[in-house]
Amino acid sequence: VFSDILEEILTKGSVVATRNSETKRIKNKMVTFNKTPLVSLRTTAWKSALREMEWFLSGSNDINDLHESVRKWWEPWANSGKVANNYSVQFRERGIDQIQYMIDTIINEPTSRRNVISTWDTYDMTRQETPITNCHGTTIQAFVEVDNSLHLTMYQRSADMVLGVPHNWIQYWAMLIWLANRTGKVAGSFTWIGGDCHIYKEHYELAQKMVGRF
């Protein structure tokens, strides 16, 4: 699946000038996983990805709470050791603990169509002083089926297919298992929807090698 998306971007993608680099992109891709989505075409730092998700779920925006293997990912965005409006803050601190809300709703109202959380806050994400705008976990919706299985759908507004997405797939698969464990459900499927699925110009050659076109 991963190589198919890379192939489609390389052969059919539109060339787009973005704020930080040229990309080739396609839009609105959807994949459903029923087992661990570990990408093997490239090295996936899955342990670091899980440690990063653990930080997000903790509610901390202090990079000193991150494992040293992950801290370097966030140091460029930190101010006095804190990252403003990161995933942790959006999940846990912006007026409502969205993670606890989802856990409670899965348990008490399992068929609710409001079992949705988001890392996107329009006000925060459009402010110049916000150093980084959240790209994944844009919208996360949980579904409980009659067989007690829990399913997660995540919409990712901006999908860096070479560097980011392999880690994001692992992170949200882990989130599914984590939620199932805390709500007494059985982990089912994870559906990923990528909005802007792109490859940066500096990654074209690497992507070509990964799909055997170079």
Buried (B, 14 or more C-beta within 10 A) or exposed (E): EBEEBBBBBBEEBEEEEEEEEBBBBBEEBEBBBEEEBEBEBBEBBBEBBBBBBBBBBBBBBBBEBBEEEBBEBBEEBBEEEBBBBBBBBBBBBBEEBBBEBBBEBBEEEBEEEEBBBBBBBEEBBEEEEBBBBBBBBBBBBBBBBEEEBBBBBBBBBBBBBBEBBBBBBBBBBBBBBBBBEBBEBEBBBBBBBBBBBBBBBEBBEBBBEBBEEE
